[in-house]
Amino acid sequence: MPRRFLALALPLAALSLGISPAQTAPRTVEVAAKPGGRWVERPVRTLDDLPGAAEIRPDAGLSRYGGLAARKEKATGFFHTAKVEGRWWLVDPEGCLFHQRGVSSVTMLPTPAAEEVRKRKFGSEAGWAEQSSGLLREHGFNGLGAWSDTERLRAVPEPLPYTRIWNFMSSYGKKRGGTFRKPGHTGYPGDCIFVFDPGFEAFCDEHARQLAKDKDDPWLLGHFSDNELPLPADALKKFLSLPEADHGHQAALKWLRDRRGAKATARDIKPEDLPAFLEFMAGRYFRIVAGAIRRHDPNHLYLGARFHGGALRRAELFRAAGPHVDVVSVNYYHAWTPDPERLAMWSRESGKPFLVTEWYAKGADSGLANTGGAGWLVKTQRDRGLFYENFTLGLLESKDCVGWYWFKYIDNDPADKKADPSNRDSNKGILGNRYEPYAPLLDSMKRINERAYGIIDRFDRD
């Protein structure tokens, strides 16, 4: 790892005292939902709060992918899943039990000022990729989340397992017409995705042909099909509100009449029809995209479509995804500590493990306005680190969670006017927008990440 990265990543004040920063950390953090919001103290659990924390040493004996070399299942040459003694795991290509700790959007910033700094710090784009991979590895990360620069990052001498996102529905919508930009994701008319369009299935098959290029790559963990699709609880009513000639309206009306009689209309909807239709509609989406993915890449995991918001409460969506995905993916915001009951529901209803594919907190000390995005606002980078420890301990305690991806690698650059509205002015990264590492945040990340397997063992024993 380059010395300039290593030096920046160590909290100098703590080192001068000869202690770990977390040993003196407060057990509460002041949190707000947004700038100008009310600050509220929330409790945090850190590594030091675990019984016998000092005995949990950094993980050793790892495979080249980051799996546990001493704990093996069947090796297939690709990542797959297994449930072992009641806990779900990913299994790496060598057959080693594997838990993913990753970062999303590991990319270079395109603004002129950021480009100037990048060239000065890293030289070439290849230098950026190698040194950034080294920084992630040094802090216990073993994966790249969605929207990462996989071509450059895969080419480094010691790559990290990576994922790809393909945007099946939003790409179809762009071709078809009718979609629009919303902060963080694509918008659809009336929140109705085009899953009943007669051309959607053929489009997905053609779109998935590009997956074949990497189908033999063992470093590819798997594929996300879309991000944050609108999947509202009242989808049936919304589809029936579309114009009568719309394929979605026609499909919803047929479904309702098959269920309630040949003359049924929206006035005849019963409360139990709403979750039933949502499960039917989402199941059609997952069946179509899963089929396309597996026809062109039968080797890698299908990681779902990154549920978000109210979808995380809807058991019917997890039931719909379960028969078709290998892993359920969720963007988990507005939770300070993971809710064990909700985590258990995701896996119980789907029958599959889950990945947390987005979450973060923003620091008020970053100099950024922090108006964009769904993550919590805290006061300092140290508080961001405490949030990381608190949140990830809750995930490691769950026997259904096989990993997570912090959102994201580098802060928003307000000079990037082409960025999504949710990604323009906020402190989301492990680096500032001039490639300076946030040392206190990275310190906490390292403490958890490099002990993840030992922490899992401690939770499972207790």
C-alpha positions, 0 to 999 in steps of 0.5 A: 500500500502506498505510504501516503495512503497508509499515513493518512489512514492512521488516526495520528492523535490516537497513535500518539497516545498508544491507544485505539480511537474506539477505546475512548469513543462515546457510547452515543452519537448525535444524529440528524435526518438532514441539515437543519434537523434536530440532533438526537442522541442515539446509542452505538455498539462498537467492537469494544463492547463485545465480550472478550473483544481483545481476544478477537484477532484479525482474520488469518488464513484467507484464500486469495478471494478473501474466504476462510481457507480452513472452512470449505464447502464444494468448490465450483470455480465461481461464487455460490451460496450455502447454508452451513450450521444455520448460517448463510454464507457466500462460498468463493471459487475455491470453496472457502466460506466467504463474507463480503465487505465492499464499497460501491461506486469505486470510480474516478471523479470526472471534474477537472479539479479532481482529475488534476489531483488524481493525476498528481497522486496516482499518475495513470488510471492504472495507478489509481486502480492499483492504489485504490484496491490496495487502500480497500484491502488494507482496510479489510474490504474484499469486494466492489459494489455496483457502479464501480470501474470494474474494467480498470479495477479487475486488471490490477495484480491483486483484484477484488471480487466485483459485481455488475449492475445491468438496469434491465427495466430502466434500459428498456424504459429508456428505449421505450420512452416514458421514464424520467429521472428521480433522485437516486433512481429512475421514475416510471409513469404512476410508479408502474414499471413496464413489466407487462409490456409484450416487448420486455421479455425479448428486450431482456434476452437481448440486453443480457447477451452482454453478460456472456463476456464475463461468464467465465471470470471467477472474480465476478461475484454476481449481477444486480438486475436493477436499482430501487424499482418502484414497487408500491403497496397499492400497485394494483390501483396504480396500474388500473389508473393507467390509460385503458390501452396501456399493457399494464392496465390491461394486465392488472384488469385481467388479473383482477377479473380472474380473481373477482369476476368478469365484470370487476373494476377498481371499486371491487378491490379487496384489501387482500388483493393488493399484496397478492397483485404486488407479488404477482407483478414482481414475480413476473419481473424476477422470472423474466430477468433471471431467465435472461441472466442465466441463459447468457451467464449460468455461472454467476449469482443473481443478486436481485434488484436492490429493494428500498424504502417501503419495499423492505416491509413487504413480505410479498416482494421477498416471496416474489423474488425468492424463487428466482434470485440467489441472494436478495439485495436491499438498500437499507436506509433510515435505520440506525441499527438493523432491525433483527425481525426485519432481517429475519423476514427478508430471508424467511420469506425469500428462502435466500440470504441477503446483501445490504447494498447501500447505506452510509452516514454523512459528516457535518465536518466535511465542508459539504452541504449534505442536502442530497441522499438518504443517509444519516447526518452525524457531526464528525468522521469519527461518528461516521466510524461509530455508525459503521461499527454499530450497523455492521455488528448488527448485520454480522449478528444476523445469520442471513446476511452474507455481506454489505457495500458502503455507499460509496468510495468518494465524496460527491463533487459539487462541480459535477453538474451531470451527477444524479441529484442525490449525488451532488453535495454530500459526504458519502465517501471513504475519501474526500472529493480530492482523494483524501482518506477519512482516517477516523472512518477508515479506522473503524471500518478496518477494525470490523472488516478485518475481524469479521469472521472472528466476530461471526464466530463469537456471535454464533458461539454466544 
